[in-house]
Amino acid sequence: MAQVLEFKLPDLGEGLTEAEIVRWLVEVGDVVAIDQPVVEVETAKAMVEVPCPYGGVVTARFGEEGTELPVGSPLLTVAVGSPTADTGAETEGSGNVLVGYGTGAPPARRRRVRRMAADVVTSVADAPAAAPAPAPAPAAETRGRDDGPVPVISPLVRRLARENGLELRELTGSGRDGLILRADVEQALRAAATLEATTQEATLLPPATFPTTTTTTDIDGVTRTPLRGIRGAVADKLSRSRREIPDATCWVDADATELMRTRAAMNAAGGPKISVLALLARICTAALTRFPELNSSVDMDAREVVRFDRVHLGFAAQTERGLVVPVVRDAHVRNTEALSAEFARLTEAARTGALTPADLTGGTFTLNNYGVFGVDGSTPIINHPEAAMLGVGRIVPKPWVHEGELAVRQVVQLSLTFDHRVCDGGTAGGFLRYVADCVEQPAVLLRNL
C-alpha cells in the first residue's frame, strides 16, 4: 500500500518567508528519487532548486509557475511505498529539507510513468483527496511570432516587460538554458533609461531597483513603495540589528602603498589575479586569530557570548536585486588565491541571482568594501547576529608623512563597528590597529603566518 505524503515549502532562512515558483521540474505521474530537485523557486535573494525529501510517485502539484507561496504551503504530494520493480525509484524519506542544502542522497534523473501498478492507483484513490494539479504553464512565450519561442516562463517577467514596452526577443537570458529572468529585464530597462537620459529624447523609464509590488502616488504627490522582497528582508534585518545590538565604531587612516605594491608584485608573477578584497580578507582572518572575541555572537536568551573557532567571512555585495552578503566559508584556511577565486564565484552568482541560502547564511564576520562607491568612510550597521564588521574606504593618493618627510601615498580609511557586549574598546582598537599595521606593512602578516 502506498502512503501519500505532503511536501511543503521549507524554511528558507535569512528571514525570507515566501518564494515564487519559477519552474516545475517534475509533473504529476513522475517518479522522483529522494532529494531530487522538483521545483525551482526564486526568493528575494536567490534562485534555488528545492529537493524533495521523499521518493515515490508525484500525485499532485500546488501552485502555478509565477505564483508566490509562503513558507509552509504545500508544494506537492508524493505516493511512497509503491512498487519499484519497474521504476527503480526509492520509496523512503530523508526528513526535512532546507532549500539549497539537500539532505544527503545523490540526485537522480526523473522518469515518466504512463501507467502505475493497480495497487498504487487504488492506494492513491483511497488516500485523502489532494487538490488537482494545475495545468502546466507554457515553457516559453510565443506571442504568435514565427521565429521561435521566447525563453521566459515567469508571468511576472512577462508583465514587467509588457508594462515597459520591452521586446523580450531582444534579450539574452542569464538563467539556465538561456532563461530570461527578472534581473535581465531590469538590466535592460536600466540601460534604456540611461540612454534616454543621455539623449533627452523621451521620458525616463523606471529607476534601477524595481519593487515587487506596485508603487503608488497620491494626489499630494506622495509616493509609497511597499517594503517587499529583498528590500523588505534587508529592512527587517537592519532594524533588528539597530534594535538589539549596542554598537560602537572606531576608525583609523592607513598607508596602503605597500599593500598595493605587494598585490602588483603578486599579480606580475603570473597565475590567477589576486584582488584587493582577498588581501584584506586574509588580513581579517589573521586579525581574528589574534582577537577571537570579534568572531562571535551574543545569545541573550542564554545570556552567553558564543565564540566561533572557524571564520565564515561575509562580504557586502551590491547587486541589481539589492544588497546581499555572500559568505566565504572557512575563510581562515584559504590563501589569497583561493579567497580571490571564491569572491569571484560568489560575486558572479550574486549578479545572476544564483546564490543559494547556503551562500547567504552562517557568516561570523563581515568585510564591507564601500570604497567601490567612491567614499572614504562609513559607520555600517552590523550584520545581525554577528558581532563586528570591518569597513574599507577608497584607496586614494593623499599627502602623508612617510619616513619623516611629506610624500604622496595611497591612503585608506578603515573602520570597525563592533558589538560592545562582546568586548571593550581596547580589544576593538587592538584588532583595528593590527589590520592597519598589516595594510601598511604586509610583512607583519607574513611574520605571523
N, C-alpha and C positions, 0 to 999 in steps of 0.2 A: 504493500500500500504506500502510495506517495503522500507526503505531507507538504502542504502549500505554506511557504514561509514568505513573509513580507520584508523586503529590504527598504529601509528608509534612508533619506539623505542624511549622511552622518555629520557630526560636528566638524566644522571647517577650521576652527581655531582662529586666533588673532582677532576675536571679536566680530567675525563675519557670521551673519545669521541667515543668509539666503544665497542662492545661486541661480543662474539662468541656464536652462538646458540648451546647449548649443547643438549637440548631435547625438542621436541614439546610435550605439554601436551594435545592438542586438535587436531582434524582432521577436514577437510572440511566436513560440514554437521552436526557437533556437535552443540548443543545448549549450549551457555555459559551464566552465570549469571554475573551481574555487579560485578567487582572486583575479578572475578575468575582467578586464575593463568592460563595462556595459553601457556607460554614458559619458559624454564629455560635457562638463559644465564650466561656466565662467563665473568667477566671484568678482568682488570689487578689486581684487589684487592679482588674480592669476587664472589661467585656463588649465584645467586638470581633468584627467580621466579618473572616473570613480570605479574601483574594483568591487565586485560583488563577493561577499563572504561565503556564499552558498554555491554548491554545484548541483545542477539539475536542469529542468526544462522551464523556460520563461513562459509564464501563463498570462501575464498582463503587464502593461507599462502604464505609468501615470504621468501625464504632462506632455504637451506638445513641445517641439523644438521652438525656442524663443520664449517659453514660459518661465517665469521666476518663481521658485519654490522656497519656502522657509525650511530651515534645518528641522528634521524630524518628520517631514512629509513623506508619504510613500513614493518610492521610485518605481519599483516593480515587484512582482511576486514570482517565486520560483518553486516548482514542484520538485522536492528532493525525495530520495529513497526510491526513485523509479528504476526499472530495469536498465542496465547499461551495457548489456552484451553487444548490442548493435551500434551503440554510440560511443562507448568508451568514456562517458562523462563521469566525473566524480560526483558523489552524492552526499558528502558531509559538509559541514560548515566550518569556517575558520574563526568565527567570532566577529566582534565589532570592527569596523573599518574607519580609519581617518583618511580623508581624501588626500591623495598624493603619497601616502606611505605604503599602501598594500598591506598584506597580512602574512606574507612569508612564502606561500606556494607559488611556483612558476606559472606565468600566464600561459594559456593555451588558446589555439585558434578555435573560433566558434564553428559549429556545424549546424546546418539546417536540417530539420527532420520533417518530412512531409506527413508521415503518419507515425503516431506513437502506439505502443502496445495497448491492448484493450483495457488492461487493469489500470494503466496510467490515466487513460481518459476517464475511466469510471471513478478513480480516486479523486481526480480533479473536480469532476462533476459533483461528488459528494462533499467537497470542501465548501466553506463559506464563499458566497459569490463575490467575485472581485469585479471592480469597475472595468468595463470593456476598454480595450486598448484603443487609443485614438488613432485615426488614420495617419500614416507616416507623412511628415511634411515633405514637400518636394526637395530633392537633393540639391537642386540649383534653380535659380530664377531664369526664365527664358524670355519673358516679355514679348513672345511671339516673333522673335528675330530668327533669321535663317543661319546665323553664323555661330551656332552652338550655345550651350547654356552658360550662365554666369556662375562661377563657383562661390555662391553665397547661400547660406541656409537660415540665418537668423533674421526673423521678421524685424527686429529692432534695427539691424544694419540696413535692411532694405528701406525701412521707414525714414531713417536718418538721411540716407542718400536721396530718397524721393523728395523729402521736405526741403532739401537744399539744392535741388536741381542737379545732382551729381550723377553722371553716367557710370554705372558700376563696371561696364565692359572696359573702361579705360584704366581700371585699377589692377595692380598686381597684388594678390593676397599674400600675407606673411604667415598665414596659418598652414596647417598640414595639408599637403596636396594642393597648395595654392588657394586655400580657403580664404575668402575676404572677411576680415574681422572688423569689429567696430573701430579699433585703433587705426586700421588702414583708411577707413572713411574719414575719420577725424583728421588724420595727417593730410589727406588730400584737400579737405576743406580749409585747413590752416594755410596750405600752400596757395590755394586760390585767394584766400583773404589777404595774404601778404602781397601777392601780385596786384590785386585790385587796389590795395592801399598805396602801392608804389606808382601805379599808372593813374590813379584817381579817376577811373573810368566808370566805376559802379559802386553800389552800396556794399559796405564790408559784410562778409559772411560772419557767422558766429565766432566767438573767440576760441582760444586754444583748447580749453577744457570744457567739454560738453556735459551738462548734467544728465543723469539718467531719467530725470523727470522734468516736466515742463516748467520753464521759468515764466513767471507772470509779472506784469507791470500794471499797477492800479492807476486810477485817474489822476493821482497826485504825482505820478512819475516814480513811485517807489517800486523797485524790482525785488521780487522774492524768489530765491532759488532753494528748493528743498535740499537738506543735507542728506544725500543718499549715496549709496555705493561707496567708492573709495574715500570721497570727502567726508562722508558720514562716519566711516570707520576711523579715519585719521582724527576727526573731531572728538570722537569718544575717547580715543586713547590719549590724546594730548590733554584733554580735560581731566582725565583720571590722574595723569602724571602730575599736573599742577595741583590737583586737589589733595593727593596723598603724599607726595614727596617734598620734603623741605630741602630744596636745592640751594646750592651756592656756586658761584663761578669765580675762578681766578684765571689770570692770563699773563702772558709774557711774550715779548718780541724776541725772535731768534734769527741769527745769521745763517741762512740756508745755503750760502755759496758753496761750501764744501760738499754738502749733500747733493747739490745739483751736479757738481764736478764728478762726484763718485758715480752717480747714475749715468752720466755721459760716458765715463770710462767703462762701466759695465756693459753698456749697450754697444760701445765701439769694439768690444771683444768678440762680437758675434753671438749667435744664439737668439733665443726669444727676447724681445724687448722687455725691460723692467720699467714699470710705471712708478711715478712718484707715490701714488697711493699705496703700492706694495711696500715701498721702503718705509713709509710712515706706519703701515700696519706691522711691519717687522719690529720697528721701534716700540710700538704699543705693546706687543706681546712680551717683549723683553722688560718693559717697564712694569707690566702687570705681574711678572715673576718676582720683581723686587717689592712691589706694593700690591699684594693679592687682595687687600681689603676692598679695592675698587672693582674686582671681578666677583661681584656678589649681588645679592638681592635681599630685601627685607620681607620677612613673613610676620606681619603684625598680629595675625591670629595666634601664632605660637610665640610671638614676641622674641623672634630669633633673627640674627643675620645669617643668611645662607651663603657660604663661600664656595665657589666652584674651582676645581682643580684643572679644568680644561677651559680654553678660551675659544668661544664661538663668537667671532667678530662680525658684528653688523656694520654695514656702511650705507649711508643715506644716498639714495639714487632718485633723481627727479625724472619721471617718465611722462609720456603723453597721457597716461592714466592717472597721474598724480604722484605723490611722494610714497616710495616704498623703501623698505630696509631689508635687502637680502642679507643672508648670514653665511659667512665663510666658516664652516665647521672645522674644529681642531686647528685653528689658525696658528697656535703656538708651536706646532710641529712642522709647519710648512716654511720652506725657504722663500726668498723673494721671487724666484722664478715661478714656483708653484702658486704663490699668492697672486702674482700678476695674471697667470692663466685662469685662476678661479674668479678673480674680479672681472676679467673679460667675459667669461662664460655667463656669470650671473647678470652682468650689465646687459648683455645681448638678450638674455631670457627676459629681463625686465622690460626691455624695449619692445619685444614682440608679445608681451603678455603671457609668456610661457612659464613664469615662476610657479612652483608648486608651494603649498603650505609648508612643506618641509624646508624649502628655501627661505621662508619668511619667518620661521619661528625658532625659538631656542637660543636667541642671542644672549650673551652675558656682558658685552661691552660694545659700544658703537663709536665708529670713526666717521666724522661728518666733515667732508671737504667742501665747505661753502665758498672757498676761493674760486671755484669754477664759475661763480656768478659775478666775479669781479669785485667782491667785497673783502674788507680786511678782517673784520671781527664780528662776533655774534655771541649771544647768550642762549644757546639752544635749549630746548625742553628735553629732558631725559626720556629715553625710550623705555617707558614702563614695561616690565618691573625691574629693569636694570638699575645699576647704582651710579653710573657715570657715562659721560660722553666727551670725547676729545674733538674739539673743533679746530679746523685749519683754514686760515685765510689765504688770500692770494700771495704768491711769491713775486715780489716786485723790487726793482733797483731802488735803493734808498741810501742817503748818506749815513755812514756808520763808522764809529771809531774802531779801527782794526789795528792791533799791534801798536797802539799809541798814536796812530795817525788817522786823519779823516779820509775815508775812502767810500766809493760806491760799492755796496754789497747787495746781495739778494736776500731780502728780509721777509720774514713771515710772522704773523701773529698767531700764537697758539692759545687756545682757551680750554679750560677743563670745567665742566659743570658736573657737580657730584652731589650725591645724597648725603646730607650732613649726619644722617643717622648711622652710616656705616663707618665713618671716620671723621677726624677733625682736620683743620686746615693744614696742620703740619704734614700729615700723610698726603693730602691732595697737592700741597706745594712741592713735596719731595718727588711725587710722580711727575708733575709737570716740569720740574727743573731737570729731571733725568731725561725726559723726552727732548727738551730744548738742548741739553748737552749733546745728545746723540745727533740731533739735527745739525748743530754747529760743528761737531767733531765726530763723524761716523766711526772713527777708530775707537771711541768709547764703547760703542755697541760691540765691535769685534773683540775688544778686550774681555768682554763678559760672556762671550759665546762658549 
